[in-house]
Amino acid sequence: MRTPVEVAATLRHSVGQVVRGKPAEIDLALTTLLAGGHLLVEDLPGTGKTLLAKSLAAALGGTFGRVQCTPDLLPTDITGTSIFRPDGGEWEFRAGPVFANVVLVDEVNRASPRTQAALLEPMEERQVTVDGRTWRLPDPFFLVATQNPHGQVGTFPLPESQLDRFAVVMNMGLPGRDAEREIVTGVGGTAALEQAAPASSPDEVAATVAAVGALHCDPAVVEYLLDLVDATRVHPHLGQGASPRAAGALMQLSRARAVVAGRNYVTPDDVQATFVPALAHRVTVGDRVDTAVARGLLAGMLATVPVPRPPV
């Protein structure tokens, strides 16, 4: 059986063959997956958001579901619905696209608030309840949502309760010149995705996620993480700091980032690498969520909160 570090390295290589020139974004996406969280990617169309989700599903080797959000999308279009079977005289549940190992929710902020709310139970409890009955989702269950920038026509901003279900919010950004040259000449991208073979299996990834939760973290690193979380709660420009649930998510992401970085123990570097993407959407600037401003404020905290010294 492969170690978590070996599994992470194989997944990273596989996704990197498809998504070109984005090593940091790939690492952050894999960190979110191995932390057992969910990912929200916010950027303009055409920057590789959908390709990233598809390549993760291909590397994992599990099932893939996709939801294309529109204003008239219904909650049952995501979760599934019960259909009456006249021949058998009973109701049959038809599972929706959320019943997959990797689920891509494309342009999530184009769905109505009622439909967005249908994602809360799957993301938090890994289950779906329809007509009084509950069905468990596959393990692992990793939801990747994409979002157009706020203010575009036909979008509904995600409420704070929905944003809090995402472990990480990140931007893809534009590729560098060399990576874009590869894209336009056919290296990577959709062509590579069609030829990609699974680099792991759902069972192996689920076991890796469980192992990440038990990864060693020195007490000094834990205290450093808590110092950073406390700093968000007393910052004069933040109306609401990080919650205990956010602190727990940051701990899990730090462990997963250590594995992605090739280690079986957590360092302050892992906390620093995940601090901003894990908390920028979970704090408020004044009385509103503003991830762009929050990123700058949180980055400033990294420069002021003392880092624990390594043992001599």
C-alpha positions in Angstrom: 0.0 0.0 0.0 1.4 3.4 -0.9 2.0 6.1 1.6 0.0 9.4 1.6 3.1 11.2 0.3 3.4 8.8 -2.6 -0.3 9.1 -3.4 -0.2 12.9 -3.4 2.9 12.9 -5.6 1.2 10.7 -8.2 -1.9 12.7 -8.2 0.0 15.9 -8.6 2.0 14.6 -11.6 -1.2 13.3 -13.3 -3.1 16.6 -12.9 0.0 18.6 -14.0 0.0 16.8 -17.3 -3.4 18.3 -18.1 -3.3 21.7 -16.3 -0.2 23.4 -17.5 1.8 26.1 -15.7 -0.3 26.1 -12.5 1.8 24.1 -9.9 0.7 26.2 -6.9 -3.0 26.0 -7.9 -2.7 22.3 -8.4 -1.1 21.8 -5.0 -3.8 23.9 -3.3 -6.5 21.9 -5.0 -4.9 18.6 -4.0 -4.4 19.9 -0.5 -8.2 20.6 -0.3 -9.0 17.2 -1.6 -6.7 15.4 0.8 -8.0 17.5 3.7 -11.5 16.2 3.0 -12.8 19.7 2.1 -14.4 21.4 -0.8 -13.0 24.0 -3.3 -14.4 27.2 -4.7 -12.5 28.6 -7.7 -13.4 32.2 -8.7 -12.1 33.6 -11.9 -13.1 34.7 -15.4 -14.3 32.2 -18.0 -11.5 30.4 -19.9 -8.9 30.3 -17.2 -9.0 26.5 -16.6 -11.4 26.1 -13.7 -13.4 23.3 -15.3 -10.3 21.6 -16.7 -8.8 21.5 -13.1 -12.0 19.8 -11.8 -12.1 17.2 -14.6 -8.4 16.4 -14.3 -8.8 15.8 -10.5 -11.6 13.4 -11.2 -9.6 11.6 -13.9 -6.6 11.3 -11.6 -8.7 10.0 -8.7 -10.3 7.3 -10.9 -13.7 7.7 -9.5 -17.1 8.9 -10.7 -17.6 12.4 -12.0 -20.8 14.5 -11.8 -21.4 17.9 -13.2 -24.1 20.6 -12.6 -24.3 23.6 -14.9 -26.0 26.3 -12.8 -28.7 28.5 -14.3 -31.3 30.8 -12.6 -34.0 28.2 -13.3 -32.1 25.2 -11.8 -34.1 23.4 -9.1 -32.7 21.7 -6.0 -33.8 18.3 -7.2 -31.7 18.8 -10.4 -28.7 18.5 -8.0 -29.8 16.0 -5.4 -32.2 13.8 -7.4 -35.9 13.1 -7.0 -38.4 10.3 -6.3 -40.3 9.0 -9.3 -43.5 6.9 -9.0 -43.3 3.5 -10.8 -46.9 2.5 -11.8 -45.8 -1.0 -12.6 -44.5 -1.7 -9.1 -46.8 0.7 -7.3 -43.9 2.3 -5.4 -41.6 5.3 -5.5 -38.1 5.0 -6.9 -35.3 7.5 -6.1 -33.3 8.8 -9.1 -30.0 10.0 -7.9 -28.8 13.4 -9.1 -25.3 14.4 -10.3 -24.2 15.1 -6.7 -23.8 11.3 -6.2 -20.2 11.1 -7.5 -16.7 11.2 -6.1 -15.9 14.5 -7.7 -18.7 16.9 -8.4 -18.2 20.1 -10.5 -20.8 22.8 -9.8 -20.2 25.2 -12.7 -21.0 28.9 -12.1 -22.5 28.2 -8.7 -23.5 31.9 -8.2 -25.8 31.8 -11.2 -28.1 29.4 -9.3 -30.8 30.8 -7.1 -30.3 31.0 -3.3 -32.8 28.1 -2.9 -30.8 25.9 -5.2 -27.5 26.9 -3.6 -28.9 25.9 -0.3 -29.4 22.3 -1.6 -25.6 21.9 -1.5 -25.4 22.6 2.2 -26.3 19.1 3.4 -24.1 17.2 0.9 -21.1 19.4 1.6 -21.4 19.3 5.4 -22.8 15.8 6.1 -21.9 13.9 3.0 -25.5 12.8 2.5 -28.8 13.8 0.7 -32.3 13.8 2.2 -35.2 13.7 -0.2 -38.8 13.0 0.8 -37.8 12.1 4.3 -35.2 9.5 3.3 -31.5 9.9 3.5 -28.8 8.5 1.1 -25.1 8.6 1.8 -22.8 10.0 -0.8 -19.7 8.2 -2.2 -16.5 8.3 -0.3 -14.5 10.3 -1.1 -16.8 13.2 -2.0 -15.1 16.3 -3.3 -17.1 19.2 -4.6 -15.4 21.8 -6.8 -17.5 24.9 -7.5 -16.6 27.6 -10.0 -17.8 31.1 -9.7 -17.8 34.2 -12.0 -16.5 37.4 -10.4 -19.2 39.2 -8.3 -21.2 41.9 -10.1 -21.7 40.0 -13.4 -25.2 40.0 -14.8 -27.4 37.2 -13.5 -25.4 36.2 -10.4 -26.5 35.6 -6.9 -23.7 36.2 -4.3 -23.1 33.1 -2.1 -24.3 33.7 1.6 -21.8 33.4 4.4 -23.2 30.0 5.5 -22.6 28.6 2.0 -19.1 30.1 1.7 -18.2 28.6 5.1 -18.7 25.1 3.6 -15.8 25.6 1.3 -12.4 24.8 2.8 -10.6 26.9 0.2 -11.4 29.7 -2.1 -8.8 30.4 -4.8 -8.2 32.1 -8.1 -6.7 30.4 -11.2 -5.2 33.4 -12.8 -3.7 33.6 -16.3 -1.0 31.1 -17.3 2.6 32.2 -17.9 3.9 32.7 -21.4 5.5 29.2 -21.6 2.4 27.5 -20.3 0.2 29.4 -22.7 2.4 28.4 -25.5 1.9 24.8 -24.6 -1.8 25.3 -24.4 -2.2 26.9 -27.8 0.1 24.2 -29.4 -1.9 21.3 -27.9 0.3 20.3 -25.0 -1.9 19.4 -22.0 -5.5 20.6 -21.9 -8.4 18.6 -23.2 -6.3 16.4 -25.4 -4.2 15.2 -22.5 -7.3 14.8 -20.3 -8.9 12.4 -22.8 -5.7 10.2 -22.6 -5.3 10.5 -18.9 -5.3 7.2 -16.9 -6.3 7.1 -13.2 -3.4 7.7 -10.9 -5.2 6.4 -7.9 -8.5 4.9 -6.8 -11.4 6.2 -4.6 -10.6 3.7 -1.9 -6.9 4.8 -1.8 -7.8 8.5 -1.8 -10.3 7.9 1.0 -7.6 6.0 3.0 -5.2 8.9 2.4 -7.7 11.5 3.6 -8.1 9.4 6.8 -4.3 9.2 7.2 -3.9 12.9 6.8 -6.2 13.5 9.8 -3.7 11.6 12.0 -0.5 13.4 10.7 1.8 14.6 13.4 1.7 18.2 14.3 4.1 19.6 17.0 2.3 21.5 19.8 4.3 24.6 19.0 2.9 24.6 15.5 -0.6 24.1 16.8 -0.1 27.2 19.1 1.2 29.2 16.1 -1.9 28.3 14.2 -4.1 29.4 17.1 -2.1 32.6 17.4 -2.9 33.4 13.8 -6.6 32.6 14.3 -6.7 34.8 17.4 -5.1 37.6 15.3 -8.1 37.6 13.0 -10.5 38.1 15.9 -8.8 41.2 17.2 -7.9 42.9 13.9 -9.4 46.4 13.8 -10.6 46.1 10.2 -12.2 42.7 10.5 -15.8 42.7 11.8 -15.8 38.9 12.3 -12.7 36.8 12.8 -12.2 33.1 12.1 -14.6 30.7 13.9 -13.5 27.5 15.7 -14.8 25.5 12.6 -12.5 27.6 10.4 -9.6 26.9 12.8 -10.3 23.2 12.5 -10.3 23.4 8.7 -7.0 25.3 8.8 -5.5 22.5 10.9 -6.6 19.8 8.5 -5.5 21.8 5.4 -2.1 22.3 7.0 -1.7 18.5 7.5 -2.8 17.9 3.9 -0.4 20.5 2.6 2.5 18.8 4.4 1.7 15.6 2.6 1.5 17.4 -0.8 4.9 18.9 0.0 6.3 15.5 0.6 6.4 15.4 4.4 4.7 13.3 7.2 4.8 16.1 9.7 3.4 19.7 9.8 5.6 22.8 9.8 4.8 26.5 10.1 5.3 26.7 6.4 2.2 24.5 5.9 0.1 26.8 8.1 1.3 29.9 6.3 0.6 28.4 2.9 -3.0 27.6 3.7 -3.9 30.4 6.1 -5.0 33.0 3.5 -6.9 30.7 1.1 -8.6 29.0 4.1 -9.8 32.1 5.9 -10.2 34.9 3.4 -13.8 33.9 2.7 -14.6 33.2 6.4 -13.9 36.6 7.8 -15.7 39.8 7.2 -14.2 43.2 6.3 -16.4 45.5 8.4 -19.8 43.9 7.9 -19.3 42.2 4.5 -17.3 39.4 2.9 -14.6 40.8 0.7 -12.1 38.1 -0.1 -9.8 40.5 -2.1 -9.4 42.9 0.8 -9.3 40.0 3.4 -6.4 38.4 1.6 -4.3 41.5 2.0 -5.1 41.8 5.7 -4.5 38.1 6.4 -1.1 38.3 4.6 -0.2 41.1 6.8 -0.9 39.0 9.9 1.6 36.4 8.6 4.3 39.0 8.7 3.5 40.1 12.3 2.6 36.9 14.3 5.8 35.3 15.6 6.8 32.0 14.0 7.9 29.3 16.4 11.6 28.5 16.2 12.7 25.0 15.2 14.2 22.9 18.0 17.9 23.2 18.4 
